[in-house]
């Protein structure tokens, strides 16, 4: 799960090099490839790995990427292993297909399971929750978000969504052209900052301990040109690095992961609908396009496609959805609890009252005692009289 930006010049070079001349406006080049993801976390041998087949089509700022796991045992249940990632230039749609399976509830009534899950993200920058998408997008589809050979970018590691998009945590990237080989490279430098949360879930920015507090290389990628069926394309390899707990220099790093995209074929096919038409079947949707209204998540079931944000029924649903911020959602994911801002205020007020309650009782007790004591002589004098 990543945060990075690369200049459009690098990605555009790769894509045009793989382009097949289109016969009409409805068709576009389609890249086929193999994606390999291996996790090391500083060890010599992998501790986790997986392989996917992928395809990608691009038209302007719109793109469609599909991945399918090669090992069928990973989706031997209801999953098909097929995931479609699409961008319409403003939002990203993640569509997970499932097998049509009816299950039986505890009271023996048949229950229809959704045909798939849909997650909609509110920006054209891939979410850190989708690592395969991040790497493939970085290698071949980032041409509309970047415009310079160097600049700021996001972290190439998994983060909560609000931390991922925090402008205070941006990294720096540099693109270089290796003239001798025709390859291009990208180097991403971490700023040395780290994010934590206070008791209210607010993000706090701190610095890493030295020698990493002033920055370090957190990822490096390289595009190597190759020829596939007469088309010059580029394979892409992306490596992530982390600070070494025993490191003495900023260059003392451990290899965290390696992602490799290898092109296997280039064809010409019709450009798909974006978002993908899912007119038949029932899909469970997690819609994140309404963060500006204070609704980080809006959930619903759709049976006739993905609604536009101007859809009246969707607007009504959004209006009735309880407000939740990205920070509150992150706290919920970590603790299982959601504490609203008004509730926090009440809790703080009660805490202050309880803190001063013993002192209040002490003051009242002394006032009553003093009043009783000063009243005794007058009572005695009146009795003698």
Helices and strands as residue ranges (DSSP letters): H 8-18, E 27-39, E 48-59, E 62-69, G 72-75, E 79-87, E 92-98, E 102-104, E 110-112, E 116-121, H 131-140, E 150-153, H 161-164, G 167-169, E 171-178, E 183-190, E 193-197, E 203-207, E 216-228, E 231-243, E 253-270, E 283-287, G 291-293, E 298-302, H 312-320, H 326-335, H 341-384
